[in-house]
Amino acid sequence: MKKIGLIGGISWTSTLDYYRFFNQGINSKLGGLNSAECIIYSLNFSDVQNKGWTNSFDLIFDACKSLVSSNVDAIVLCANTAHLFADEIQEKIDIPIIHIVSATAKEINRRKLSKVGLLVTKFTMEMGFYRDKLKEYDIETIIPTDKKDIEIIQNIVKNELGKGIVTKESKEKFINYANKLVERGAEGIVLGCNEIPMLIEQKNFNFPVFDTTKIHVEDIINFALERGRPVANKAV
């Protein structure tokens, strides 16, 4: 089994999901008392917030370097937004970064969808890295356009879900946001923030919903149990 380095703490609530799903998946594949071989570098999310995501490259990169020095076989960034730096970091390290957007794009392609709605943090909506990566796989992306809705989404993710707080009111809002995107032509919804599945999931809708955490973890499990080096995360 390969050793996986996880960059967590962004936020700790979603890191718990990564650790749980990764271990459950390994045990499901191998049985017995088997569990994942991994190292978690958990950042202080407050440091990221104080610096701002665009200024947090050094925090993420230093964590990656620490894991590389621990002889892990691959790096996992346990947050969608952290993938802002994924391609840049990949150029600087010799081991693969298992990319959450590439994994999600491959699953969308498998479902034969060409246009999806994206529910993410305000920052990820404003930056193009997520949509650009999906575009490499011929996937069109739409996001909420109402500024008030975007601010509400950001507040819920940061001040509720990031602290492990889940409310019925916030769940209803996110269901409404997803339905609005489908009304605008989305064929499915990407939960592009790792905390959002705390509120909504596939059973809440009659159209495809892509839980990026679970999709990402499936790629991590496959890599951990496969022999040899992975194929680069490129569109085909």
C-alpha positions as CSV (number, residue, x, y, z in Angstrom):
1,M,0.0,0.0,0.0
2,K,1.3,3.5,-0.9
3,K,1.6,6.1,1.8
4,I,-0.6,9.2,1.2
5,G,0.1,12.7,2.6
6,L,-3.0,14.7,3.4
7,I,-3.0,18.5,3.8
8,G,-5.9,19.1,6.1
9,G,-7.2,21.7,8.5
10,I,-8.8,23.6,5.7
11,S,-11.2,23.0,7.4
12,W,-10.8,20.4,10.0
13,T,-14.5,19.3,9.6
14,S,-13.8,18.2,6.0
15,T,-10.5,16.6,7.0
16,L,-12.5,14.3,9.3
17,D,-14.4,13.1,6.2
18,Y,-11.3,12.5,4.3
19,Y,-9.7,10.4,7.0
20,R,-12.9,8.4,7.6
21,F,-13.8,7.8,4.0
22,F,-10.2,6.9,3.1
23,N,-9.9,4.3,5.9
24,Q,-13.4,2.9,5.3
25,G,-12.6,2.5,1.6
26,I,-9.3,0.7,2.2
27,N,-10.9,-1.6,4.7
28,S,-13.8,-2.3,2.2
29,K,-11.2,-3.3,-0.4
30,L,-8.9,-5.3,1.7
31,G,-11.0,-6.4,4.7
32,G,-9.7,-7.6,8.1
33,L,-8.0,-4.9,10.1
34,N,-6.6,-3.1,7.1
35,S,-6.7,0.7,7.1
36,A,-5.1,3.5,5.2
37,E,-1.4,4.4,5.6
38,C,-1.3,8.1,5.7
39,I,0.2,11.2,7.3
40,I,-2.0,14.3,8.0
41,Y,-0.5,17.8,8.1
42,S,-3.3,19.8,9.6
43,L,-3.0,23.5,9.0
44,N,-4.4,26.2,11.3
45,F,-7.3,27.5,9.1
46,S,-7.1,30.8,10.9
47,D,-3.7,31.4,9.4
48,V,-5.1,30.8,5.9
49,Q,-8.0,33.1,6.5
50,N,-5.7,35.9,8.0
51,K,-3.4,35.7,5.0
52,G,-6.2,35.2,2.4
53,W,-6.2,32.3,0.0
54,T,-4.2,34.2,-2.7
55,N,-1.4,34.8,-0.2
56,S,-1.4,31.3,1.3
57,F,0.9,29.5,-1.2
58,D,3.8,29.3,1.2
59,L,1.6,27.8,3.9
60,I,0.3,25.0,1.6
61,F,3.7,24.5,-0.1
62,D,5.6,24.2,3.2
63,A,3.1,21.6,4.3
64,C,3.6,19.7,1.1
65,K,7.4,19.8,1.5
66,S,7.1,18.5,5.0
67,L,5.1,15.5,3.8
68,V,7.5,14.9,0.9
69,S,10.3,14.7,3.4
70,S,8.3,12.0,5.3
71,N,8.5,9.9,2.1
72,V,4.8,9.9,1.2
73,D,4.0,8.6,-2.3
74,A,1.4,11.3,-3.2
75,I,-0.1,14.5,-1.9
76,V,-3.8,15.2,-1.3
77,L,-5.1,18.7,-0.7
78,C,-8.1,18.2,1.4
79,A,-10.0,21.3,0.2
80,N,-11.3,22.3,-3.2
81,T,-10.1,25.9,-2.8
82,A,-6.5,24.8,-2.0
83,H,-6.3,23.4,-5.6
84,L,-5.8,27.0,-6.6
85,F,-2.1,26.1,-6.1
86,A,-2.2,22.4,-7.2
87,D,-0.6,22.9,-10.6
88,E,2.1,25.3,-9.3
89,I,3.0,23.0,-6.5
90,Q,3.0,20.0,-8.8
91,E,5.8,21.7,-10.9
92,K,7.9,21.9,-7.7
93,I,7.6,18.4,-6.3
94,D,8.5,15.0,-7.7
95,I,5.5,13.1,-6.4
96,P,1.9,13.4,-7.7
97,I,-0.8,15.5,-6.4
98,I,-4.1,13.7,-6.7
99,H,-6.3,16.4,-8.1
100,I,-9.9,16.8,-6.9
101,V,-11.1,18.7,-10.0
102,S,-9.6,16.2,-12.4
103,A,-11.2,13.3,-10.5
104,T,-14.6,15.1,-10.5
105,A,-14.3,16.0,-14.2
106,K,-13.6,12.3,-15.1
107,E,-16.8,11.3,-13.2
108,I,-18.8,14.0,-14.9
109,N,-17.5,12.7,-18.3
110,R,-18.4,9.2,-17.3
111,R,-22.0,10.3,-16.7
112,K,-21.9,12.0,-20.1
113,L,-22.8,15.5,-18.8
114,S,-21.5,18.6,-20.5
115,K,-22.9,21.4,-18.3
116,V,-22.9,21.5,-14.5
117,G,-23.7,24.0,-11.8
118,L,-21.0,24.7,-9.3
119,L,-21.6,25.5,-5.6
120,V,-18.4,26.7,-4.1
121,T,-17.0,29.4,-1.8
122,K,-17.1,33.0,-3.0
123,F,-13.4,33.0,-3.6
124,T,-13.6,29.9,-5.9
125,M,-16.5,31.5,-7.8
126,E,-14.4,34.6,-8.4
127,M,-11.2,32.8,-9.5
128,G,-11.2,30.8,-12.7
129,F,-9.0,27.9,-11.7
130,Y,-11.9,25.5,-11.0
131,R,-13.9,26.2,-14.1
132,D,-10.8,26.3,-16.2
133,K,-9.8,22.7,-15.1
134,L,-13.3,21.5,-15.8
135,K,-13.2,23.1,-19.2
136,E,-10.1,21.0,-20.0
137,Y,-12.5,18.1,-19.9
138,D,-15.1,19.9,-22.2
139,I,-17.4,20.7,-19.2
140,E,-19.2,24.0,-19.2
141,T,-19.8,25.5,-15.7
142,I,-22.3,27.9,-14.3
143,I,-22.4,29.5,-10.9
144,P,-24.9,31.5,-8.8
145,T,-25.1,35.1,-10.1
146,D,-27.1,36.8,-7.3
147,K,-24.5,38.7,-5.1
148,K,-26.7,38.2,-2.1
149,D,-26.9,34.5,-2.6
150,I,-23.1,34.3,-3.0
151,E,-22.6,36.2,0.3
152,I,-25.0,33.8,2.0
153,I,-23.2,30.8,0.6
154,Q,-19.9,32.1,1.8
155,N,-21.2,32.9,5.3
156,I,-22.7,29.5,5.7
157,V,-19.6,27.7,4.6
158,K,-17.2,29.8,6.6
159,N,-19.1,30.5,9.8
160,E,-21.3,27.5,10.1
161,L,-20.0,24.4,8.2
162,G,-16.4,25.3,8.9
163,K,-17.2,25.1,12.6
164,G,-19.3,21.9,12.3
165,I,-22.6,23.7,12.6
166,V,-25.5,22.4,10.4
167,T,-29.0,24.0,10.4
168,K,-32.2,23.1,8.6
169,E,-32.5,26.7,7.3
170,S,-29.1,26.6,5.6
171,K,-29.9,23.2,4.1
172,E,-33.1,24.6,2.5
173,K,-31.1,27.5,1.1
174,F,-28.6,25.3,-0.5
175,I,-31.3,23.1,-2.0
176,N,-32.8,26.2,-3.5
177,Y,-29.4,27.4,-4.9
178,A,-28.9,24.0,-6.6
179,N,-32.4,24.0,-8.1
180,K,-31.8,27.5,-9.5
181,L,-28.7,26.3,-11.3
182,V,-30.6,23.4,-12.8
183,E,-33.4,25.8,-13.9
184,R,-30.6,27.7,-15.8
185,G,-29.6,24.6,-17.7
186,A,-27.2,22.7,-15.4
187,E,-27.5,18.9,-15.9
188,G,-26.0,18.2,-12.5
189,I,-24.5,20.0,-9.5
190,V,-20.9,19.9,-8.3
191,L,-20.5,20.4,-4.6
192,G,-17.2,22.2,-5.0
193,C,-16.7,22.9,-1.4
194,N,-15.8,19.9,0.8
195,E,-18.1,21.1,3.7
196,I,-21.3,21.4,1.6
197,P,-22.1,17.7,1.7
198,M,-22.7,18.3,5.4
199,L,-25.9,20.0,4.2
200,I,-27.0,18.4,0.9
201,E,-26.5,15.2,-0.9
202,Q,-27.8,13.1,-3.8
203,K,-31.0,12.0,-2.0
204,N,-32.2,15.6,-1.8
205,F,-32.4,15.8,-5.7
206,N,-33.6,14.0,-8.8
207,F,-30.6,15.1,-10.9
208,P,-26.9,14.1,-10.5
209,V,-25.0,15.6,-7.6
210,F,-21.2,15.3,-7.4
211,D,-19.8,15.0,-3.9
212,T,-16.2,16.0,-4.7
213,T,-14.9,14.7,-1.4
214,K,-16.1,11.2,-2.0
215,I,-15.0,11.3,-5.7
216,H,-11.6,12.5,-4.6
217,V,-11.2,9.8,-2.0
218,E,-12.1,7.1,-4.5
219,D,-9.2,8.3,-6.6
220,I,-6.9,8.3,-3.6
221,I,-7.9,4.8,-2.7
222,N,-7.3,3.5,-6.2
223,F,-3.9,5.1,-6.2
224,A,-2.9,3.8,-2.8
225,L,-3.7,0.3,-3.9
226,E,-2.3,0.4,-7.4
227,R,1.3,-0.4,-8.4
228,G,3.5,2.0,-10.3
229,R,3.2,5.7,-10.9
230,P,-0.1,7.4,-11.7
231,V,-1.0,8.8,-15.1
232,A,-0.8,12.6,-15.1
233,N,-4.1,14.4,-14.4
234,K,-4.9,15.5,-17.9
235,A,-8.0,15.6,-20.0
236,V,-8.3,12.9,-22.6
